[in-house]
Amino acid sequence: MTQLIVLGLVLAGIYAIQCLIWPFAACRSCSGAGKHRSPSGKAFRTCSHCGGNGRRVRLGRRLFGKP
Ligand SMILES: [Zn+2]
């Protein structure tokens, strides 16, 4: 049981370090494109989830404050 807790802590530590180095992930709504294309492919609008930058702050990064 102790091994499981230690393993969990190690994994959480690795995740926290990764969130410090790579604080952003692709927006879930537009998958990082920052915009939604019309069916024709010519027109598009900016993604309202990420405001057009195509990225979201990862959950682990929020623990350390704003990037
Ligand atoms: Zn988006």
N, CA, C, O and the ligand as a Tripos MOL2 file, in Angstrom:
@<TRIPOS>MOLECULE
protein
  269   267    68     0     0
PROTEIN
NO_CHARGES

@<TRIPOS>ATOM
      1 N           0.8440   -1.2130    0.0000 N.3       1 MET1
      2 CA          0.0000    0.0000    0.0000 C.3       1 MET1
      3 C           0.8720    1.2520    0.0000 C.2       1 MET1
      4 O           0.5880    2.2220   -0.7040 O.2       1 MET1
      5 N           1.9460    1.2160    0.8070 N.am      2 THR2
      6 CA          2.8580    2.3740    0.8480 C.3       2 THR2
      7 C           3.4950    2.6170   -0.5110 C.2       2 THR2
      8 O           3.7270    3.7550   -0.9180 O.2       2 THR2
      9 N           3.7760    1.4970   -1.2150 N.am      3 GLN3
     10 CA          4.3870    1.6310   -2.5420 C.3       3 GLN3
     11 C           3.4580    2.3750   -3.5020 C.2       3 GLN3
     12 O           3.9130    3.1660   -4.3290 O.2       3 GLN3
     13 N           2.1470    2.1140   -3.3850 N.am      4 LEU4
     14 CA          1.1800    2.7890   -4.2440 C.3       4 LEU4
     15 C           1.1760    4.2900   -3.9860 C.2       4 LEU4
     16 O           1.1250    5.0890   -4.9210 O.2       4 LEU4
     17 N           1.2300    4.6700   -2.7010 N.am      5 ILE5
     18 CA          1.2250    6.0850   -2.3460 C.3       5 ILE5
     19 C           2.4800    6.7750   -2.8750 C.2       5 ILE5
     20 O           2.4160    7.8770   -3.4180 O.2       5 ILE5
     21 N           3.6280    6.1050   -2.7060 N.am      6 VAL6
     22 CA          4.8950    6.6710   -3.1940 C.3       6 VAL6
     23 C           4.8480    6.8130   -4.7150 C.2       6 VAL6
     24 O           5.2710    7.8300   -5.2640 O.2       6 VAL6
     25 N           4.3330    5.7900   -5.3850 N.am      7 LEU7
     26 CA          4.2220    5.8450   -6.8420 C.3       7 LEU7
     27 C           3.3230    7.0120   -7.2710 C.2       7 LEU7
     28 O           3.6300    7.7280   -8.2240 O.2       7 LEU7
     29 N           2.2120    7.1890   -6.5520 N.am      8 GLY8
     30 CA          1.3010    8.2960   -6.8520 C.3       8 GLY8
     31 C           1.9730    9.6470   -6.6800 C.2       8 GLY8
     32 O           1.7800   10.5480   -7.4960 O.2       8 GLY8
     33 N           2.7600    9.7930   -5.6250 N.am      9 LEU9
     34 CA          3.4680   11.0410   -5.3660 C.3       9 LEU9
     35 C           4.5050   11.3170   -6.4550 C.2       9 LEU9
     36 O           4.6660   12.4530   -6.9020 O.2       9 LEU9
     37 N           5.2080   10.2540   -6.8770 N.am     10 VAL10
     38 CA          6.2180   10.4080   -7.9230 C.3      10 VAL10
     39 C           5.5570   10.8470   -9.2250 C.2      10 VAL10
     40 O           6.0430   11.7530   -9.9020 O.2      10 VAL10
     41 N           4.4420   10.1960   -9.5700 N.am     11 LEU11
     42 CA          3.7340   10.5480  -10.8020 C.3      11 LEU11
     43 C           3.2000   11.9760  -10.7340 C.2      11 LEU11
     44 O           3.2440   12.7100  -11.7220 O.2      11 LEU11
     45 N           2.6910   12.3690   -9.5560 N.am     12 ALA12
     46 CA          2.1930   13.7360   -9.3880 C.3      12 ALA12
     47 C           3.3290   14.7410   -9.5250 C.2      12 ALA12
     48 O           3.1460   15.8190  -10.0900 O.2      12 ALA12
     49 N           4.5020   14.3860   -9.0060 N.am     13 GLY13
     50 CA          5.6610   15.2640   -9.1190 C.3      13 GLY13
     51 C           6.1040   15.4310  -10.5600 C.2      13 GLY13
     52 O           6.4230   16.5370  -10.9950 O.2      13 GLY13
     53 N           6.1230   14.3200  -11.3030 N.am     14 ILE14
     54 CA          6.5000   14.3720  -12.7210 C.3      14 ILE14
     55 C           5.5110   15.2380  -13.4920 C.2      14 ILE14
     56 O           5.8990   16.0560  -14.3270 O.2      14 ILE14
     57 N           4.2250   15.0430  -13.1980 N.am     15 TYR15
     58 CA          3.1900   15.8280  -13.8770 C.3      15 TYR15
     59 C           3.3460   17.3120  -13.5740 C.2      15 TYR15
     60 O           3.2010   18.1500  -14.4650 O.2      15 TYR15
     61 N           3.6440   17.6420  -12.3030 N.am     16 ALA16
     62 CA          3.7970   19.0420  -11.9110 C.3      16 ALA16
     63 C           4.9820   19.6780  -12.6240 C.2      16 ALA16
     64 O           4.9040   20.8280  -13.0580 O.2      16 ALA16
     65 N           6.0830   18.9310  -12.7460 N.am     17 ILE17
     66 CA          7.2710   19.4630  -13.4350 C.3      17 ILE17
     67 C           6.9570   19.6720  -14.9210 C.2      17 ILE17
     68 O           7.3450   20.6790  -15.5130 O.2      17 ILE17
     69 N           6.2500   18.7080  -15.5090 N.am     18 GLN18
     70 CA          5.8800   18.8460  -16.9200 C.3      18 GLN18
     71 C           4.9980   20.0610  -17.1440 C.2      18 GLN18
     72 O           5.1130   20.7380  -18.1660 O.2      18 GLN18
     73 N           4.1030   20.3430  -16.1740 N.am     19 CYS19
     74 CA          3.2120   21.4890  -16.3170 C.3      19 CYS19
     75 C           3.9860   22.7970  -16.1680 C.2      19 CYS19
     76 O           3.5560   23.8250  -16.6910 O.2      19 CYS19
     77 N           5.1120   22.7760  -15.4680 N.am     20 LEU20
     78 CA          5.9520   23.9730  -15.3690 C.3      20 LEU20
     79 C           6.6890   24.2230  -16.6840 C.2      20 LEU20
     80 O           6.8310   25.3660  -17.1170 O.2      20 LEU20
     81 N           7.1580   23.1390  -17.3170 N.am     21 ILE21
     82 CA          7.9400   23.2830  -18.5470 C.3      21 ILE21
     83 C           7.0120   23.5440  -19.7320 C.2      21 ILE21
     84 O           7.2740   24.4100  -20.5670 O.2      21 ILE21
     85 N           5.9150   22.7700  -19.7870 N.am     22 TRP22
     86 CA          4.9570   22.9170  -20.8860 C.3      22 TRP22
     87 C           3.5970   23.2750  -20.2980 C.2      22 TRP22
     88 O           2.7610   22.3940  -20.0980 O.2      22 TRP22
     89 N           3.3660   24.5560  -20.0190 N.am     23 PRO23
     90 CA          2.1460   24.9410  -19.3160 C.3      23 PRO23
     91 C           0.8720   24.8660  -20.1570 C.2      23 PRO23
     92 O          -0.2320   24.8740  -19.6110 O.2      23 PRO23
     93 N           1.0160   24.7950  -21.4600 N.am     24 PHE24
     94 CA         -0.1770   24.8540  -22.3000 C.3      24 PHE24
     95 C          -0.4650   23.5190  -22.9740 C.2      24 PHE24
     96 O           0.4360   22.7270  -23.2490 O.2      24 PHE24
     97 N          -1.7390   23.3010  -23.2280 N.am     25 ALA25
     98 CA         -2.1810   22.1770  -24.0350 C.3      25 ALA25
     99 C          -3.1120   22.7360  -25.0980 C.2      25 ALA25
    100 O          -3.6010   23.8590  -24.9750 O.2      25 ALA25
    101 N          -3.3540   21.9520  -26.1390 N.am     26 ALA26
    102 CA         -4.2410   22.4080  -27.2020 C.3      26 ALA26
    103 C          -5.6630   22.5560  -26.6720 C.2      26 ALA26
    104 O          -6.1380   21.7510  -25.8720 O.2      26 ALA26
    105 N          -6.3240   23.6090  -27.1440 N.am     27 CYS27
    106 CA         -7.7170   23.8480  -26.7550 C.3      27 CYS27
    107 C          -8.5570   22.6390  -27.1320 C.2      27 CYS27
    108 O          -8.4180   22.0970  -28.2290 O.2      27 CYS27
    109 N          -9.4240   22.2180  -26.2270 N.am     28 ARG28
    110 CA        -10.2250   21.0110  -26.4890 C.3      28 ARG28
    111 C         -11.2760   21.2670  -27.5560 C.2      28 ARG28
    112 O         -11.6730   20.3550  -28.2830 O.2      28 ARG28
    113 N         -11.7250   22.5160  -27.6460 N.am     29 SER29
    114 CA        -12.8050   22.8380  -28.5620 C.3      29 SER29
    115 C         -12.3370   22.8990  -30.0190 C.2      29 SER29
    116 O         -13.0200   22.4150  -30.9220 O.2      29 SER29
    117 N         -11.1540   23.5050  -30.2340 N.am     30 CYS30
    118 CA        -10.6740   23.6870  -31.6110 C.3      30 CYS30
    119 C          -9.4220   22.8620  -31.8810 C.2      30 CYS30
    120 O          -8.8360   22.9850  -32.9560 O.2      30 CYS30
    121 N          -8.9980   22.0290  -30.9430 N.am     31 SER31
    122 CA         -7.7750   21.2230  -31.0000 C.3      31 SER31
    123 C          -6.5490   22.0390  -31.4060 C.2      31 SER31
    124 O          -5.7210   21.5820  -32.1940 O.2      31 SER31
    125 N          -6.4440   23.2310  -30.8700 N.am     32 GLY32
    126 CA         -5.2350   24.0260  -31.0470 C.3      32 GLY32
    127 C          -5.2420   24.9390  -32.2600 C.2      32 GLY32
    128 O          -4.2960   25.7010  -32.4590 O.2      32 GLY32
    129 N          -6.2830   24.8800  -33.0710 N.am     33 ALA33
    130 CA         -6.3150   25.6980  -34.2810 C.3      33 ALA33
    131 C          -6.6550   27.1570  -33.9640 C.2      33 ALA33
    132 O          -6.2190   28.0640  -34.6740 O.2      33 ALA33
    133 N          -7.4270   27.3840  -32.9060 N.am     34 GLY34
    134 CA         -7.8090   28.7450  -32.5360 C.3      34 GLY34
    135 C          -8.9920   29.2740  -33.3160 C.2      34 GLY34
    136 O          -9.4440   30.3970  -33.0890 O.2      34 GLY34
    137 N          -9.4860   28.4820  -34.2190 N.am     35 LYS35
    138 CA        -10.6290   28.9150  -35.0120 C.3      35 LYS35
    139 C         -11.4490   27.7200  -35.4520 C.2      35 LYS35
    140 O         -10.9800   26.5820  -35.4630 O.2      35 LYS35
    141 N         -12.6770   28.0090  -35.8100 N.am     36 HIS36
    142 CA        -13.5660   26.9820  -36.3390 C.3      36 HIS36
    143 C         -13.8550   27.3220  -37.7900 C.2      36 HIS36
    144 O         -14.2880   28.4320  -38.0980 O.2      36 HIS36
    145 N         -13.6230   26.3900  -38.6590 N.am     37 ARG37
    146 CA        -13.8310   26.6270  -40.0860 C.3      37 ARG37
    147 C         -15.2760   26.3240  -40.4830 C.2      37 ARG37
    148 O         -15.9370   25.4590  -39.9090 O.2      37 ARG37
    149 N         -15.7240   27.0500  -41.4600 N.am     38 SER38
    150 CA        -17.0390   26.7740  -42.0150 C.3      38 SER38
    151 C         -16.9370   25.5280  -42.8930 C.2      38 SER38
    152 O         -15.8360   25.1390  -43.2830 O.2      38 SER38
    153 N         -18.0660   24.9000  -43.2080 N.am     39 PRO39
    154 CA        -18.0100   23.6890  -44.0610 C.3      39 PRO39
    155 C         -17.3100   23.9390  -45.3950 C.2      39 PRO39
    156 O         -16.7140   23.0190  -45.9540 O.2      39 PRO39
    157 N         -17.3690   25.1480  -45.9070 N.am     40 SER40
    158 CA        -16.7030   25.4430  -47.1800 C.3      40 SER40
    159 C         -15.1860   25.4740  -47.0240 C.2      40 SER40
    160 O         -14.4480   25.2600  -47.9860 O.2      40 SER40
    161 N         -14.7220   25.7460  -45.7840 N.am     41 GLY41
    162 CA        -13.2860   25.7740  -45.5480 C.3      41 GLY41
    163 C         -12.6640   27.1350  -45.7750 C.2      41 GLY41
    164 O         -11.4850   27.3310  -45.4820 O.2      41 GLY41
    165 N         -13.4390   28.0840  -46.2950 N.am     42 LYS42
    166 CA        -12.8830   29.4030  -46.5900 C.3      42 LYS42
    167 C         -13.1350   30.3660  -45.4400 C.2      42 LYS42
    168 O         -12.2550   31.1390  -45.0620 O.2      42 LYS42
    169 N         -14.3400   30.3150  -44.8890 N.am     43 ALA43
    170 CA        -14.6890   31.2310  -43.8020 C.3      43 ALA43
    171 C         -14.3890   30.5700  -42.4700 C.2      43 ALA43
    172 O         -14.4250   29.3450  -42.3520 O.2      43 ALA43
    173 N         -14.0980   31.3740  -41.4790 N.am     44 PHE44
    174 CA        -13.8690   30.8240  -40.1340 C.3      44 PHE44
    175 C         -14.1900   31.8790  -39.0960 C.2      44 PHE44
    176 O         -14.2740   33.0720  -39.3860 O.2      44 PHE44
    177 N         -14.3660   31.3990  -37.8800 N.am     45 ARG45
    178 CA        -14.5490   32.3050  -36.7450 C.3      45 ARG45
    179 C         -13.5680   31.8940  -35.6560 C.2      45 ARG45
    180 O         -13.1240   30.7480  -35.5900 O.2      45 ARG45
    181 N         -13.2450   32.8560  -34.8100 N.am     46 THR46
    182 CA        -12.3080   32.5240  -33.7390 C.3      46 THR46
    183 C         -13.0090   31.6560  -32.7070 C.2      46 THR46
    184 O         -14.2170   31.7670  -32.4990 O.2      46 THR46
    185 N         -12.2460   30.8020  -32.0750 N.am     47 CYS47
    186 CA        -12.7720   29.9000  -31.0510 C.3      47 CYS47
    187 C         -13.0980   30.7110  -29.8030 C.2      47 CYS47
    188 O         -12.2760   31.5030  -29.3420 O.2      47 CYS47
    189 N         -14.2860   30.5180  -29.2610 N.am     48 SER48
    190 CA        -14.6770   31.2880  -28.0860 C.3      48 SER48
    191 C         -14.1000   30.6990  -26.8030 C.2      48 SER48
    192 O         -14.0280   31.3820  -25.7810 O.2      48 SER48
    193 N         -13.6890   29.4320  -26.8550 N.am     49 HIS49
    194 CA        -13.1290   28.7960  -25.6620 C.3      49 HIS49
    195 C         -11.7520   29.3680  -25.3120 C.2      49 HIS49
    196 O         -11.4700   29.6620  -24.1500 O.2      49 HIS49
    197 N         -10.9070   29.5220  -26.3240 N.am     50 CYS50
    198 CA         -9.5270   29.9470  -26.0880 C.3      50 CYS50
    199 C          -9.2900   31.3660  -26.5720 C.2      50 CYS50
    200 O          -8.1800   31.8780  -26.4320 O.2      50 CYS50
    201 N         -10.2990   32.0190  -27.1390 N.am     51 GLY51
    202 CA        -10.1450   33.3890  -27.6120 C.3      51 GLY51
    203 C          -9.2930   33.4860  -28.8650 C.2      51 GLY51
    204 O          -8.7890   34.5620  -29.1860 O.2      51 GLY51
    205 N          -9.1250   32.3770  -29.5800 N.am     52 GLY52
    206 CA         -8.4160   32.4040  -30.8520 C.3      52 GLY52
    207 C          -6.9510   32.0510  -30.7600 C.2      52 GLY52
    208 O          -6.2900   31.9670  -31.7950 O.2      52 GLY52
    209 N          -6.4070   31.8400  -29.5700 N.am     53 ASN53
    210 CA         -4.9830   31.4970  -29.4830 C.3      53 ASN53
    211 C          -4.7460   29.9790  -29.5260 C.2      53 ASN53
    212 O          -3.6000   29.5390  -29.6160 O.2      53 ASN53
    213 N          -5.7990   29.1910  -29.4630 N.am     54 GLY54
    214 CA         -5.6820   27.7530  -29.6640 C.3      54 GLY54
    215 C          -5.0490   26.9980  -28.5090 C.2      54 GLY54
    216 O          -4.6680   25.8390  -28.6720 O.2      54 GLY54
    217 N          -4.9300   27.6140  -27.3700 N.am     55 ARG55
    218 CA         -4.2810   26.9170  -26.2660 C.3      55 ARG55
    219 C          -5.0990   27.0710  -24.9870 C.2      55 ARG55
    220 O          -5.8900   28.0010  -24.8330 O.2      55 ARG55
    221 N          -4.8800   26.1410  -24.0930 N.am     56 ARG56
    222 CA         -5.4840   26.2280  -22.7830 C.3      56 ARG56
    223 C          -4.4110   25.9440  -21.7490 C.2      56 ARG56
    224 O          -3.4540   25.2170  -22.0160 O.2      56 ARG56
    225 N          -4.5750   26.5170  -20.5740 N.am     57 VAL57
    226 CA         -3.6170   26.2890  -19.5000 C.3      57 VAL57
    227 C          -3.9330   24.9460  -18.8730 C.2      57 VAL57
    228 O          -5.0860   24.6590  -18.5520 O.2      57 VAL57
    229 N          -2.9150   24.1280  -18.7000 N.am     58 ARG58
    230 CA         -3.1380   22.7970  -18.1390 C.3      58 ARG58
    231 C          -3.5280   22.9070  -16.6720 C.2      58 ARG58
    232 O          -3.1540   23.8500  -15.9750 O.2      58 ARG58
    233 N          -4.2800   21.9270  -16.2330 N.am     59 LEU59
    234 CA         -4.8040   21.9290  -14.8640 C.3      59 LEU59
    235 C          -3.6760   22.0580  -13.8370 C.2      59 LEU59
    236 O          -3.7940   22.8170  -12.8750 O.2      59 LEU59
    237 N          -2.5980   21.3270  -14.0380 N.am     60 GLY60
    238 CA         -1.4870   21.3370  -13.0990 C.3      60 GLY60
    239 C          -0.7780   22.6810  -13.0340 C.2      60 GLY60
    240 O          -0.1990   23.0440  -12.0100 O.2      60 GLY60
    241 N          -0.8310   23.4160  -14.1460 N.am     61 ARG61
    242 CA         -0.1490   24.7160  -14.1820 C.3      61 ARG61
    243 C          -0.9060   25.7580  -13.3480 C.2      61 ARG61
    244 O          -0.3070   26.7020  -12.8340 O.2      61 ARG61
    245 N          -2.2120   25.5800  -13.2200 N.am     62 ARG62
    246 CA         -3.0160   26.5380  -12.4570 C.3      62 ARG62
    247 C          -2.6270   26.5250  -10.9880 C.2      62 ARG62
    248 O          -2.8340   27.5120  -10.2810 O.2      62 ARG62
    249 N          -2.0590   25.4030  -10.5180 N.am     63 LEU63
    250 CA         -1.6480   25.3180   -9.1190 C.3      63 LEU63
    251 C          -0.5160   26.2940   -8.8190 C.2      63 LEU63
    252 O          -0.3450   26.7200   -7.6770 O.2      63 LEU63
    253 N           0.2670   26.6520   -9.8620 N.am     64 PHE64
    254 CA          1.4030   27.5380   -9.6610 C.3      64 PHE64
    255 C           1.0670   28.9830  -10.0130 C.2      64 PHE64
    256 O           1.9460   29.8450  -10.0020 O.2      64 PHE64
    257 N          -0.1990   29.2520  -10.3260 N.am     65 GLY65
    258 CA         -0.5870   30.6080  -10.6850 C.3      65 GLY65
    259 C          -0.6020   30.7840  -12.1870 C.2      65 GLY65
    260 O          -0.4330   29.8270  -12.9420 O.2      65 GLY65
    261 N          -0.8050   32.0140  -12.6080 N.am     66 LYS66
    262 CA         -0.9250   32.3070  -14.0390 C.3      66 LYS66
    263 C           0.4150   32.1360  -14.7400 C.2      66 LYS66
    264 O           1.4440   32.5500  -14.2060 O.2      66 LYS66
    265 N           0.4220   31.5330  -15.9300 N.am     67 PRO67
    266 CA          1.6770   31.3870  -16.6840 C.3      67 PRO67
    267 C           2.1060   32.7180  -17.3230 C.2      67 PRO67
    268 O           3.1380   32.7780  -17.9920 O.2      67 PRO67
    269 ZN        -10.0760   26.9240  -28.9800 Zn       68 ZN68
@<TRIPOS>BOND
     1     1     2 1
     2     2     3 1
     3     3     4 2
     4     3     5 am
     5     5     6 1
     6     6     7 1
     7     7     8 2
     8     7     9 am
     9     9    10 1
    10    10    11 1
    11    11    12 2
    12    11    13 am
    13    13    14 1
    14    14    15 1
    15    15    16 2
    16    15    17 am
    17    17    18 1
    18    18    19 1
    19    19    20 2
    20    19    21 am
    21    21    22 1
    22    22    23 1
    23    23    24 2
    24    23    25 am
    25    25    26 1
    26    26    27 1
    27    27    28 2
    28    27    29 am
    29    29    30 1
    30    30    31 1
    31    31    32 2
    32    31    33 am
    33    33    34 1
    34    34    35 1
    35    35    36 2
    36    35    37 am
    37    37    38 1
    38    38    39 1
    39    39    40 2
    40    39    41 am
    41    41    42 1
    42    42    43 1
    43    43    44 2
    44    43    45 am
    45    45    46 1
    46    46    47 1
    47    47    48 2
    48    47    49 am
    49    49    50 1
    50    50    51 1
    51    51    52 2
    52    51    53 am
    53    53    54 1
    54    54    55 1
    55    55    56 2
    56    55    57 am
    57    57    58 1
    58    58    59 1
    59    59    60 2
    60    59    61 am
    61    61    62 1
    62    62    63 1
    63    63    64 2
    64    63    65 am
    65    65    66 1
    66    66    67 1
    67    67    68 2
    68    67    69 am
    69    69    70 1
    70    70    71 1
    71    71    72 2
    72    71    73 am
    73    73    74 1
    74    74    75 1
    75    75    76 2
    76    75    77 am
    77    77    78 1
    78    78    79 1
    79    79    80 2
    80    79    81 am
    81    81    82 1
    82    82    83 1
    83    83    84 2
    84    83    85 am
    85    85    86 1
    86    86    87 1
    87    87    88 2
    88    87    89 am
    89    89    90 1
    90    90    91 1
    91    91    92 2
    92    91    93 am
    93    93    94 1
    94    94    95 1
    95    95    96 2
    96    95    97 am
    97    97    98 1
    98    98    99 1
    99    99   100 2
   100    99   101 am
   101   101   102 1
   102   102   103 1
   103   103   104 2
   104   103   105 am
   105   105   106 1
   106   106   107 1
   107   107   108 2
   108   107   109 am
   109   109   110 1
   110   110   111 1
   111   111   112 2
   112   111   113 am
   113   113   114 1
   114   114   115 1
   115   115   116 2
   116   115   117 am
   117   117   118 1
   118   118   119 1
   119   119   120 2
   120   119   121 am
   121   121   122 1
   122   122   123 1
   123   123   124 2
   124   123   125 am
   125   125   126 1
   126   126   127 1
   127   127   128 2
   128   127   129 am
   129   129   130 1
   130   130   131 1
   131   131   132 2
   132   131   133 am
   133   133   134 1
   134   134   135 1
   135   135   136 2
   136   135   137 am
   137   137   138 1
   138   138   139 1
   139   139   140 2
   140   139   141 am
   141   141   142 1
   142   142   143 1
   143   143   144 2
   144   143   145 am
   145   145   146 1
   146   146   147 1
   147   147   148 2
   148   147   149 am
   149   149   150 1
   150   150   151 1
   151   151   152 2
   152   151   153 am
   153   153   154 1
   154   154   155 1
   155   155   156 2
   156   155   157 am
   157   157   158 1
   158   158   159 1
   159   159   160 2
   160   159   161 am
   161   161   162 1
   162   162   163 1
   163   163   164 2
   164   163   165 am
   165   165   166 1
   166   166   167 1
   167   167   168 2
   168   167   169 am
   169   169   170 1
   170   170   171 1
   171   171   172 2
   172   171   173 am
   173   173   174 1
   174   174   175 1
   175   175   176 2
   176   175   177 am
   177   177   178 1
   178   178   179 1
   179   179   180 2
   180   179   181 am
   181   181   182 1
   182   182   183 1
   183   183   184 2
   184   183   185 am
   185   185   186 1
   186   186   187 1
   187   187   188 2
   188   187   189 am
   189   189   190 1
   190   190   191 1
   191   191   192 2
   192   191   193 am
   193   193   194 1
   194   194   195 1
   195   195   196 2
   196   195   197 am
   197   197   198 1
   198   198   199 1
   199   199   200 2
   200   199   201 am
   201   201   202 1
   202   202   203 1
   203   203   204 2
   204   203   205 am
   205   205   206 1
   206   206   207 1
   207   207   208 2
   208   207   209 am
   209   209   210 1
   210   210   211 1
   211   211   212 2
   212   211   213 am
   213   213   214 1
   214   214   215 1
   215   215   216 2
   216   215   217 am
   217   217   218 1
   218   218   219 1
   219   219   220 2
   220   219   221 am
   221   221   222 1
   222   222   223 1
   223   223   224 2
   224   223   225 am
   225   225   226 1
   226   226   227 1
   227   227   228 2
   228   227   229 am
   229   229   230 1
   230   230   231 1
   231   231   232 2
   232   231   233 am
   233   233   234 1
   234   234   235 1
   235   235   236 2
   236   235   237 am
   237   237   238 1
   238   238   239 1
   239   239   240 2
   240   239   241 am
   241   241   242 1
   242   242   243 1
   243   243   244 2
   244   243   245 am
   245   245   246 1
   246   246   247 1
   247   247   248 2
   248   247   249 am
   249   249   250 1
   250   250   251 1
   251   251   252 2
   252   251   253 am
   253   253   254 1
   254   254   255 1
   255   255   256 2
   256   255   257 am
   257   257   258 1
   258   258   259 1
   259   259   260 2
   260   259   261 am
   261   261   262 1
   262   262   263 1
   263   263   264 2
   264   263   265 am
   265   265   266 1
   266   266   267 1
   267   267   268 2
@<TRIPOS>SUBSTRUCTURE
     1 MET1         2 RESIDUE 1 A MET
     2 THR2         6 RESIDUE 1 A THR
     3 GLN3        10 RESIDUE 1 A GLN
     4 LEU4        14 RESIDUE 1 A LEU
     5 ILE5        18 RESIDUE 1 A ILE
     6 VAL6        22 RESIDUE 1 A VAL
     7 LEU7        26 RESIDUE 1 A LEU
     8 GLY8        30 RESIDUE 1 A GLY
     9 LEU9        34 RESIDUE 1 A LEU
    10 VAL10       38 RESIDUE 1 A VAL
    11 LEU11       42 RESIDUE 1 A LEU
    12 ALA12       46 RESIDUE 1 A ALA
    13 GLY13       50 RESIDUE 1 A GLY
    14 ILE14       54 RESIDUE 1 A ILE
    15 TYR15       58 RESIDUE 1 A TYR
    16 ALA16       62 RESIDUE 1 A ALA
    17 ILE17       66 RESIDUE 1 A ILE
    18 GLN18       70 RESIDUE 1 A GLN
    19 CYS19       74 RESIDUE 1 A CYS
    20 LEU20       78 RESIDUE 1 A LEU
    21 ILE21       82 RESIDUE 1 A ILE
    22 TRP22       86 RESIDUE 1 A TRP
    23 PRO23       90 RESIDUE 1 A PRO
    24 PHE24       94 RESIDUE 1 A PHE
    25 ALA25       98 RESIDUE 1 A ALA
    26 ALA26      102 RESIDUE 1 A ALA
    27 CYS27      106 RESIDUE 1 A CYS
    28 ARG28      110 RESIDUE 1 A ARG
    29 SER29      114 RESIDUE 1 A SER
    30 CYS30      118 RESIDUE 1 A CYS
    31 SER31      122 RESIDUE 1 A SER
    32 GLY32      126 RESIDUE 1 A GLY
    33 ALA33      130 RESIDUE 1 A ALA
    34 GLY34      134 RESIDUE 1 A GLY
    35 LYS35      138 RESIDUE 1 A LYS
    36 HIS36      142 RESIDUE 1 A HIS
    37 ARG37      146 RESIDUE 1 A ARG
    38 SER38      150 RESIDUE 1 A SER
    39 PRO39      154 RESIDUE 1 A PRO
    40 SER40      158 RESIDUE 1 A SER
    41 GLY41      162 RESIDUE 1 A GLY
    42 LYS42      166 RESIDUE 1 A LYS
    43 ALA43      170 RESIDUE 1 A ALA
    44 PHE44      174 RESIDUE 1 A PHE
    45 ARG45      178 RESIDUE 1 A ARG
    46 THR46      182 RESIDUE 1 A THR
    47 CYS47      186 RESIDUE 1 A CYS
    48 SER48      190 RESIDUE 1 A SER
    49 HIS49      194 RESIDUE 1 A HIS
    50 CYS50      198 RESIDUE 1 A CYS
    51 GLY51      202 RESIDUE 1 A GLY
    52 GLY52      206 RESIDUE 1 A GLY
    53 ASN53      210 RESIDUE 1 A ASN
    54 GLY54      214 RESIDUE 1 A GLY
    55 ARG55      218 RESIDUE 1 A ARG
    56 ARG56      222 RESIDUE 1 A ARG
    57 VAL57      226 RESIDUE 1 A VAL
    58 ARG58      230 RESIDUE 1 A ARG
    59 LEU59      234 RESIDUE 1 A LEU
    60 GLY60      238 RESIDUE 1 A GLY
    61 ARG61      242 RESIDUE 1 A ARG
    62 ARG62      246 RESIDUE 1 A ARG
    63 LEU63      250 RESIDUE 1 A LEU
    64 PHE64      254 RESIDUE 1 A PHE
    65 GLY65      258 RESIDUE 1 A GLY
    66 LYS66      262 RESIDUE 1 A LYS
    67 PRO67      266 RESIDUE 1 A PRO
    68 ZN68       269 GROUP 0 **** ****
